[in-house]
Amino acid sequence: MKAIVIYEAGGPEKLIYTDVPVPKLKEGWSLVKVQGFGINHSEIFTRKGQSPSVKFPHILGIECVGVIEESEVFPKGRQVISIMGEMGRAFDGGYAEYALLPNRQIYPVETDLPLETLAAFPETYYTAYGSMLNLKITESDSVLVRGATSGVGIAFMKLVKAKYPNIRVTGTTRNAGKAQRLLDEGFDEVVLDKNNVLNTDKKYDRVLDLIGPAALKDTFSRMHEGSVVCCTGLLGGIWSLDSFDPLVDLPPDAYLTSFHSGNVTAEKMQEIIDFIKEYKVEIKAEKVFALKDVPKAHEYLESSDSFGKVVVLNA
């Protein structure tokens, strides 16, 4: 089969399109024919050697959509989704034509979504949906998305707007040139982020923070009393928050929560797909690449021009 293999840490050029054996079935695992997958920032971190547990050579990819090729549990041809669970880290992931995956993290789904839409869905929309639930949003809330130009940021806005059409959602960006694109996507207002400090005095009821510890203390200063912030992403490149004093840093009666896409169940996966259908959520990949062009997909996602979700489809 064809796959993207990384033999050593480095830039996108280290992602090599090559032939490797199709994985052989083993007990407790199933072989999935990969139809497509999204490209995620965590895979860029791993490619750069910033995931110490990952040993090279390796096939990256923390998500995929596909159909069962061979299994002792699932029928051949069954539509499935898989995300996280150390996929692409402890074992080879989705950057390939076939992936051998643990049965415990294979989620059968019922859907008639087009393949490009389905490929743009799993990690991004699952994470956005889980974050939205944790924020306990009501239609009267003012909502801020910090890191709005990311795939999760845009997905979150679309989910919230689909359920609450009249709610106001503000997005942030470090690139003023992307402000109009955010407005075109459906954000009501755009705030510029300069060196992890927002260029606004406004405060918000609900905040999705996708930048993470690099900006989290500034996010706390943008929260109303009794507000909720959900820390979901690490786009700021810093993994932990130093000198955090919740008694001082959090506003009065405010709540700090988080969402990790490793918290996955088959029921919730289907719930999100049903939500997307019920509320007619428009899902669109910003860029679509072929498997051989995964290095170009990484280049785009790392560039100053990157916007939204990047997906790869197998022919």
N, C-alpha and C positions, 0 to 999 in steps of 0.2 A: 504494500500500500504506500501511498504518498503521505508524508508527514513533514511537519516543521520541527527540526531537532536543533536544540542549542547545546553545543559542546563546551562552551566556556562563556563566562559572563562578559558583557560588553554592550555595544550598540545594536541597533536593528540588524546590521549586517551579520551578526552572530546567529541569526535565525536562519537555518539552512533547510531548504526544500529538498528532500531526498527520499529514497526508497528505504523502507524498513519492513520487517516481517509483520504480518497481521497477528495481533496478540492471540494466544491460544486460550480457550475457555478453561476456567478453573472453578472449583466449588465455591459457591457464594458470590460469584461474579457473572456478569453477562457481557456479551459483545454487542456494542451499539454501532450501527452505521451512522456516522455523523453527517447530518444534513447542513448544519451551520452552527455558528457560535459568535458571541460578542467578544470584542477585545476590551480588556479591563486594565485599569491603572496598576492593580496589584501584580499583573503579569509583567508590566514594565519594571516594577521594583525587583521582581525575581530575575528577570533577564539581566538586570544590572548587577546581580549578585547580592542583593539586599535581603534575601531570604536565606538565612544561614542553614536552615534544615534541608534545603534543596541541593541535591548533588547532580552534577552534570556528567554525561549527557542526559538530556531530559526532554520530554515533550510537554510544553506548557499548555495552559488552558483550564480555567476554573469553571467552565460551563459548556454545555452543548445541548442542542436539540437533535433528535435523530429517531431512528426506528430500530427495534430489536433485530439483530442479525442471528444471534445464537444465544440460547439461554435455557436453563433448567427450570426457570420460574415463569418467565414472561413469554407470551406467544410471539413468533416471528412476525415482524411487520408492525408491532405495536408502537404507536407514537409515544415517545418519552422525552423527558427533560431531566438533565442532571446539573446540579450546581454545587460548588464548594465541597465540604467533607474531605478536604486535603487533595481533591482532584487537581492535577497539574502541579502538585507539590510533593506529597508522599508517594504518589504514583503518577504515571503518565496521564496527561489530560486530553483536551479536545482538539488541539491543533493537528488534526490528522483525519484520514478518511474513515478510520475505525478507532474506537476507544473501548478498552476493557475496564468496566466500572463495577464497584461493589453493588450488589442488589439493594442494599439498604439505602443507597442514595440515588436510585433510579426511580423517577416519579412518572407513572403512566398518566396521560392527560387525554381528555376529550376536547377536541377543538377543531374548528374549520378555518382558523386564521391562516392567511397566506404564509409561505415559508419565510419570506423576508421579515414579515412582522413577527413571526414566532421566534426567529433567530435573534431579533432585537429585544425580546421580552425577558428571558429568564433572570439573570443576575440583576439587571438594571431595574426592571419593574417589580421584581420580588422585593428588592431592597427598598425601593421607593414606597411600595405598598405597606411593608412592615413598619417603616418609619412613620408613615401617615397614621397608621393605627395607634402607634405609641404616643404620638403627639395629641391624640384625642381632640381633633379639630372640630370646631363648630362653625357655622356659616358666618357668625358675627366676628370671628377672629381676624386679626391682621397677621399675615404670614410672611416670613422672610426665608428665602432659600439662599444660603451662603455657599457659593460654588455652583451657581445656577447654570453655567454653560456646559457642565458635565452631563453625561447621559442620565445619571440618577436625578440630577437637579431638574432637568426638563421633564423626565418621566413623572417625578413627584408633582410638579406643577400641573401636568395634564390630568393626573388622577384626581387631585384636589379640585381642579376646575370642573372636571366632569361631574363630580358629585355635588359641588357647590358652585354653580355658574356665576353667582354674584359676589363671591369672595374676592378680596384683593390679595394678590400674591406679588411680593417684591423679590427680585432676583439680584444677586451681586455678581460682578465680574472685575477682574484685574485689568481687562483690556477694554478701554472705552469704545474701540471700534466694533465690539460685539454687542453693544447696548441695543442697537436697532434690531438685531437678530433676535435678541431675547424678547423684545416687545412684539415682534412679528410672530414669535412662537406662542405668545399668549400672556406673558408677564405684564402686570399693570404698571410697574415702575422698575427702574434699574438704578442701583447704587454702586458707585465705584469703590473697589477695595484697593487701598494703597498700602502695601507692606503689612497686610493683615490688620489694617485699621479701616473701618468703614467711613466713608465720606458722607455721614448723615448724623443728625441728632435725634432721629426718630427712634421710637421703641416699638416692640412687637409682642404679640400675644403668643405666637408659636414660631419657633425657629428650627429649621433643618440645617444643621451645620455639617457640610461635607468637606470643609477644610481641615477640621480636627484640632488637635492641641496647639498647632501653630497660631490659631486665631481664636481659640475658644474663650479666653478671658475677655477679649474684645466683644465677642458675642454676648457674654453675660451682661456687659454694660449696655446692650441694646434691648434688654428684656424688661417688660413691664413687671410690676409686682404680681405674683400669682401666675406667671407665664410658664411655658414649657419649652425646653430646648432638647432636641434629639441629636446627639453626636453620632453620625453614621460613617462619614468618610475620613480619609487621611490624605487628602489632596495636597495639604501643606507640607507633606514629607516628614513630619515629626510624629512619633508614635506614642509619646506619653506627655502628660501635663505636669510640669514641675511646679512646686510651691503652690499647690491648689488648696485653698482654705474655703470650704463650702460656706462657712459662717460669714465670711467676708466677701467672697467673690460672687456668690449667687444673690440675686435680688430677694427681697422678703417674700416668703411663701412660694418661691419659684421651684420648679422641678427640673432635674437633669436626668434624661434617659438616653438610651442608645439602642441601635438595632444592628445586628450582625447577620449577614445573609447565610451564615452557617446554621441558623435556627430555622430549619426547613422541615416541613411536613407535606405529604402528598395532598392532604386536605386543603392546606392553605394555598398550595400551588394551583389547584383547581379553582379555589375560591377567587384567586386573582384573575384567572382567565375568565371566569364567569362575570366578575366585576367589569372587566374590560369590555365584554360583550354587552352587558346590561346598560352601561353608561356610555357606550359607543366611543370609547377612548381611541383617539387616533394615534397609532404607533408607527413611526417612520424612522428608518435608519438614515443617519446623515450621510454616511459613506458605506458602500458595499464593495468588498474586495474578494478575489478568488484566493484559494488556499496558498497558492504559490506566491501571492503578493502580501502575505502576512508582514514581512519586513516593512513594506510601504504603509501598511495599516498602523504599525507601531510608530513610524515616522510621523504620520499625520496626527495621531493621538498626542504625541509629545510636542507638536509644533504649536506656535502661537495662533495658528488658524483653526485649531481643533474645536469642534463644537458638536455636542450631542453624541449619539450612539454610533459606534463603528462596528460593523458586522462582517463576517466572512461566510460565504456560501460555497458549499462543495457542488460541483457540476453534477 
